[in-house]
């Protein structure tokens, strides 16, 4: 489901395939499982590029929080980047911007490591 864009000793960069423009109940569980599996296998920082995502519903937010919590429990970090304005406004409304690590670009997320 997730595409690995780049992988190094310090981080893995992933993104959604372009045909998935919404993180909704339809894909939230698969997303959560694949991301948690990546964290378990790689034991490192995970950068999630949300450039192709134009909408997230409550199930999508639930899966993001589950992945964030799983990463934290594994002493890893989940960093989000390239968030579209509509999605960012939903993140701010839910106050998740105070919990999640959010960056403007992949480069900014990499620099934070």
Backbone as CSV, one residue per row, in Angstrom:
resi,resn,N_x,N_y,N_z,CA_x,CA_y,CA_z,C_x,C_y,C_z
1,UNK,0.808,-1.195,0.000,0.000,0.000,0.000,0.854,1.264,0.000
2,UNK,1.805,1.361,0.925,2.662,2.538,0.994,3.845,2.344,0.058
3,UNK,4.311,3.459,-0.488,5.478,3.420,-1.360,6.672,3.959,-0.586
4,UNK,7.766,3.209,-0.603,8.997,3.702,0.006,9.705,4.546,-1.042
5,UNK,9.924,5.823,-0.712,10.577,6.745,-1.630,12.085,6.687,-1.459
6,UNK,12.510,6.668,-0.197,13.928,6.716,0.112,14.152,5.982,1.419
7,UNK,15.298,5.337,1.518,15.619,4.618,2.734,17.091,4.809,3.043
8,UNK,17.382,5.192,4.281,18.770,5.319,4.719,18.881,4.678,6.093
9,UNK,20.062,4.747,6.687,20.255,4.191,8.027,19.477,4.980,9.074
10,UNK,19.200,6.258,8.800,18.560,7.128,9.787,17.055,7.281,9.598
11,UNK,16.555,7.052,8.392,15.130,7.297,8.143,14.636,6.546,6.916
12,UNK,13.301,6.447,6.863,12.604,5.909,5.695,11.578,6.958,5.287
13,UNK,11.522,7.284,4.015,10.519,8.216,3.511,9.477,7.421,2.735
14,UNK,8.212,7.609,3.111,7.118,6.894,2.458,6.069,7.882,1.956
15,UNK,5.269,7.412,1.021,4.156,8.227,0.533,3.030,7.307,0.084
16,UNK,1.895,7.919,-0.174,0.747,7.195,-0.701,0.848,7.140,-2.218
17,UNK,0.390,6.056,-2.824,0.292,6.050,-4.289,-0.646,7.174,-4.737
18,UNK,-0.418,7.714,-5.905,-1.200,8.860,-6.377,-2.694,8.579,-6.488
19,UNK,-3.065,7.318,-6.672,-4.499,7.013,-6.785,-5.210,7.094,-5.427
20,UNK,-4.460,7.135,-4.338,-5.054,7.297,-3.001,-4.955,8.758,-2.597
21,UNK,-5.998,9.525,-2.836,-5.967,10.942,-2.484,-6.678,11.220,-1.167
22,UNK,-7.258,10.170,-0.574,-7.996,10.338,0.678,-7.600,9.244,1.658
23,UNK,-7.293,9.663,2.880,-7.024,8.712,3.956,-8.325,8.577,4.742
24,UNK,-9.108,7.585,4.353,-10.443,7.400,4.922,-10.594,5.977,5.463
25,UNK,-11.778,5.687,5.943,-12.096,4.377,6.490,-11.773,3.264,5.482
26,UNK,-11.806,3.566,4.197,-11.563,2.557,3.165,-10.143,2.031,3.166
27,UNK,-9.176,2.853,3.574,-7.779,2.420,3.550,-7.066,2.584,4.892
28,UNK,-7.737,3.144,5.890,-7.089,3.469,7.166,-6.465,2.248,7.837
29,UNK,-7.154,1.136,7.862,-6.628,-0.044,8.537,-5.399,-0.596,7.818
30,UNK,-5.457,-0.677,6.499,-4.302,-1.144,5.722,-3.113,-0.204,5.894
31,UNK,-3.406,1.103,5.899,-2.358,2.097,6.115,-1.682,1.867,7.466
32,UNK,-2.483,1.725,8.507,-1.951,1.532,9.859,-1.093,0.269,9.933
33,UNK,-1.588,-0.811,9.379,-0.839,-2.076,9.416,0.482,-1.977,8.665
34,UNK,0.470,-1.383,7.482,1.707,-1.297,6.698,2.724,-0.364,7.342
35,UNK,2.257,0.739,7.931,3.177,1.665,8.585,3.762,1.051,9.863
36,UNK,2.947,0.389,10.651,3.448,-0.251,11.874,4.436,-1.361,11.535
37,UNK,4.179,-2.079,10.458,5.095,-3.118,10.019,6.439,-2.505,9.610
38,UNK,6.405,-1.387,8.901,7.646,-0.696,8.531,8.430,-0.272,9.767
39,UNK,7.739,0.280,10.737,8.395,0.710,11.978,9.033,-0.492,12.673
40,UNK,8.315,-1.598,12.749,8.836,-2.799,13.406,10.044,-3.365,12.680
41,UNK,10.000,-3.362,11.354,11.091,-3.936,10.567,12.329,-3.044,10.541
42,UNK,12.123,-1.754,10.440,13.245,-0.839,10.211,13.763,-0.183,11.488
43,UNK,12.924,-0.091,12.515,13.327,0.499,13.794,14.006,1.857,13.635
44,UNK,13.390,2.730,12.875,13.980,4.045,12.672,12.940,5.118,12.517
45,UNK,13.383,6.268,12.079,12.501,7.403,11.848,11.726,7.194,10.552
46,UNK,10.472,7.571,10.587,9.609,7.403,9.428,9.082,8.765,9.005
47,UNK,9.345,9.133,7.768,8.844,10.392,7.210,7.709,10.038,6.260
48,UNK,6.549,10.610,6.526,5.370,10.338,5.709,5.036,11.565,4.872
49,UNK,5.203,11.437,3.573,4.899,12.510,2.627,3.402,12.448,2.296
50,UNK,2.680,13.483,2.697,1.224,13.520,2.479,0.836,14.367,1.263
51,UNK,1.759,14.590,0.346,1.507,15.465,-0.800,0.295,15.043,-1.621
52,UNK,0.031,13.753,-1.722,-1.089,13.304,-2.562,-2.417,13.246,-1.797
53,UNK,-2.405,13.467,-0.487,-3.615,13.349,0.324,-4.354,14.685,0.375
54,UNK,-5.615,14.668,-0.066,-6.422,15.896,-0.067,-7.500,15.897,1.013
55,UNK,-7.712,14.746,1.670,-8.742,14.664,2.702,-8.413,13.527,3.668
56,UNK,-8.679,13.754,4.963,-8.541,12.713,5.982,-9.812,12.719,6.823
57,UNK,-10.427,11.540,6.980,-11.610,11.457,7.849,-11.189,10.985,9.246
58,UNK,-12.164,10.775,10.114,-11.857,10.407,11.499,-11.104,9.079,11.591
59,UNK,-11.423,8.131,10.717,-10.695,6.856,10.704,-9.253,7.067,10.272
60,UNK,-9.054,7.959,9.322,-7.699,8.287,8.883,-6.894,8.930,9.991
61,UNK,-7.525,9.864,10.714,-6.839,10.483,11.851,-6.544,9.449,12.931
62,UNK,-7.480,8.543,13.158,-7.257,7.475,14.132,-6.066,6.613,13.765
63,UNK,-5.945,6.305,12.482,-4.811,5.488,12.047,-3.499,6.256,12.161
64,UNK,-3.520,7.560,11.873,-2.310,8.377,12.049,-1.865,8.389,13.510
65,UNK,-2.804,8.568,14.422,-2.487,8.572,15.853,-1.969,7.198,16.288
66,UNK,-2.565,6.138,15.774,-2.107,4.785,16.110,-0.670,4.566,15.641
67,UNK,-0.355,5.026,14.432,1.010,4.886,13.906,1.970,5.741,14.724
68,UNK,1.567,6.976,15.047,2.393,7.861,15.871,2.691,7.194,17.221
69,UNK,1.675,6.639,17.863,1.834,5.987,19.161,2.726,4.762,19.053
70,UNK,2.525,3.976,17.998,3.347,2.783,17.785,4.811,3.177,17.595
71,UNK,5.049,4.213,16.805,6.426,4.678,16.597,7.045,5.115,17.919
72,UNK,6.306,5.876,18.679,6.805,6.369,19.968,7.136,5.199,20.899
73,UNK,6.278,4.185,20.933,6.521,3.007,21.773,7.744,2.216,21.322
74,UNK,8.113,2.346,20.067,9.281,1.652,19.516,10.531,2.543,19.514
75,UNK,10.453,3.691,20.193,11.529,4.686,20.228,11.893,5.186,18.821
76,UNK,10.893,5.299,17.985,11.051,5.833,16.635,10.245,7.133,16.550
77,UNK,10.380,7.837,15.447,9.649,9.083,15.248,8.869,9.016,13.942
78,UNK,7.650,9.549,13.960,6.852,9.721,12.751,6.826,11.208,12.444
79,UNK,7.276,11.569,11.260,7.305,12.964,10.832,6.447,13.099,9.582
80,UNK,5.540,14.067,9.581,4.650,14.311,8.444,5.145,15.516,7.672
81,UNK,4.980,15.487,6.353,5.388,16.642,5.549,4.521,16.775,4.304
82,UNK,4.670,17.922,3.647,3.946,18.228,2.401,2.430,18.097,2.564
83,UNK,1.918,18.724,3.601,0.496,18.624,3.901,-0.271,19.726,3.168
84,UNK,-1.300,19.337,2.437,-2.126,20.301,1.707,-2.909,21.183,2.686
85,UNK,-3.223,22.412,2.282,-3.910,23.350,3.189,-5.210,22.815,3.792
86,UNK,-6.029,22.141,3.013,-7.298,21.609,3.531,-7.045,20.584,4.632
87,UNK,-6.080,19.706,4.406,-5.742,18.683,5.398,-5.127,19.347,6.628
88,UNK,-4.276,20.348,6.408,-3.652,21.046,7.528,-4.696,21.753,8.387
89,UNK,-5.724,22.291,7.758,-6.771,22.953,8.542,-7.504,21.941,9.422
90,UNK,-7.723,20.729,8.920,-8.344,19.681,9.735,-7.423,19.259,10.880
91,UNK,-6.138,19.187,10.605,-5.168,18.839,11.648,-5.170,19.907,12.740
92,UNK,-5.252,21.168,12.342,-5.273,22.255,13.329,-6.571,22.270,14.132
93,UNK,-7.701,22.016,13.472,-8.992,21.980,14.174,-8.979,20.908,15.262
94,UNK,-8.371,19.772,14.963,-8.312,18.670,15.923,-7.155,18.830,16.908
95,UNK,-6.373,19.890,16.732,-5.210,20.197,17.576,-4.118,19.137,17.498
96,UNK,-4.144,18.337,16.452,-3.096,17.341,16.269,-1.767,17.972,15.868
97,UNK,-1.807,19.229,15.422,-0.560,19.925,15.094,0.284,20.146,16.349
98,UNK,-0.322,20.029,17.531,0.407,20.172,18.787,1.018,18.848,19.247
99,UNK,0.643,17.763,18.580,1.119,16.433,18.954,2.058,15.859,17.896
100,UNK,1.647,15.928,16.644,2.408,15.343,15.540,3.575,16.230,15.138
101,UNK,4.630,15.609,14.635,5.773,16.349,14.102,5.469,16.665,12.636
102,UNK,5.312,17.954,12.321,4.893,18.378,10.985,5.951,19.296,10.381
103,UNK,6.293,19.045,9.115,7.315,19.821,8.406,6.796,20.219,7.034
104,UNK,7.328,21.299,6.516,6.923,21.811,5.204,7.317,20.862,4.073
105,UNK,8.499,20.270,4.175,9.010,19.455,3.070,9.742,18.223,3.603
106,UNK,10.051,17.314,2.709,10.839,16.134,3.074,12.204,16.575,3.584
107,UNK,12.818,17.540,2.924,14.135,18.032,3.349,14.096,18.581,4.766
108,UNK,13.051,19.334,5.094,12.917,19.876,6.454,12.777,18.746,7.476
109,UNK,12.018,17.723,7.133,11.847,16.575,8.038,13.175,15.845,8.227
110,UNK,13.931,15.695,7.154,15.232,15.016,7.237,16.193,15.835,8.114
111,UNK,16.193,17.148,7.941,17.078,18.012,8.732,16.771,17.922,10.223
112,UNK,15.531,17.590,10.583,15.143,17.531,11.996,15.650,16.277,12.707
113,UNK,16.155,15.336,11.946,16.603,14.063,12.532,17.942,14.256,13.219
